[in-house]
Amino acid sequence: MDFEFWVYIVTSTSGTLYVGMTSKPVTRMGQHKSGEFEGFTKKYHCGRLVYYEKYDDAHKATARERQLKGWRRSKKIALIEKLNPRWQDLAEKWGRRMLFPGEDIKGQE
């Protein structure tokens, strides 16, 4: 089985940044958004995905995560703004059910 590892940056509405790594991005973003994790991201309400990179090797992803965590805030912001200048939540619609024309929220016409 092939695995994909994500190094990501989430932020709060006040601009607090958190760098993390996961092999299950949809699940992890749901956990961040719901405040399921005790600790930093829950305390600072970091639930908006603003940047990510994909790796096929856990060691490379871990090394990149450590590298990003060691960067100054200004360097992380420059990285985010290079690919996501408006700081949009890249996971905003993840996990939502897609509705088809004529279908209501409960799946009934």
SVG drawing of the C-alpha trace seen along z (x, -y; Angstrom):
<svg xmlns="http://www.w3.org/2000/svg" viewBox="-39 -38 54 40">
<polyline fill="none" stroke="black" stroke-width="0.4" points="0.0,0.0 1.3,-3.5 1.2,-6.1 1.1,-9.8 2.4,-12.1 1.4,-15.7 3.3,-18.5 0.8,-21.3 0.3,-24.7 -2.9,-25.6 -3.8,-29.0 -6.3,-30.6 -8.3,-33.7 -5.9,-35.7 -2.9,-34.4 -1.3,-31.8 0.5,-29.3 1.0,-25.5 3.1,-23.2 2.2,-19.5 2.4,-16.2 -0.2,-13.5 -0.9,-10.6 -4.7,-11.2 -5.2,-14.8 -9.0,-14.8 -9.3,-13.2 -6.6,-15.4 -8.2,-18.6 -11.5,-17.6 -9.8,-17.0 -8.2,-20.5 -11.5,-22.2 -13.4,-20.4 -10.8,-21.1 -10.5,-17.4 -6.8,-17.6 -5.7,-18.7 -2.8,-21.1 -1.6,-24.0 -4.1,-23.8 -7.1,-23.5 -5.8,-26.3 -5.2,-28.7 -8.1,-27.5 -5.9,-26.6 -8.3,-25.0 -7.8,-26.7 -5.5,-24.9 -3.4,-27.5 -0.5,-25.4 0.5,-21.8 3.1,-19.7 2.8,-16.0 5.5,-13.4 5.7,-9.7 8.3,-9.1 7.7,-9.5 11.3,-10.4 11.3,-13.2 8.0,-14.6 9.3,-14.5 12.5,-16.3 10.5,-18.9 8.1,-19.3 11.1,-19.9 12.6,-22.4 9.4,-24.4 9.0,-24.4 12.4,-25.9 11.7,-28.7 11.0,-32.3 7.3,-33.3 8.1,-35.7 9.6,-32.9 6.5,-30.7 4.2,-33.6 6.2,-34.1 5.8,-30.4 2.1,-30.5 1.6,-33.6 3.6,-32.3 0.9,-29.6 -2.1,-30.9 -1.9,-34.8 -5.4,-35.2 -4.9,-32.6 -8.0,-30.7 -8.9,-27.6 -7.8,-24.8 -9.8,-22.3 -13.0,-24.3 -15.2,-21.9 -13.5,-18.6 -15.8,-16.1 -19.0,-17.8 -21.5,-15.9 -22.1,-17.0 -25.7,-17.8 -27.1,-17.3 -29.7,-19.5 -33.2,-18.9 -31.7,-17.2 -32.1,-18.7 -29.7,-18.3 -31.3,-15.0 -31.0,-13.5 -34.7,-13.7 -36.3,-15.4"/>
</svg>
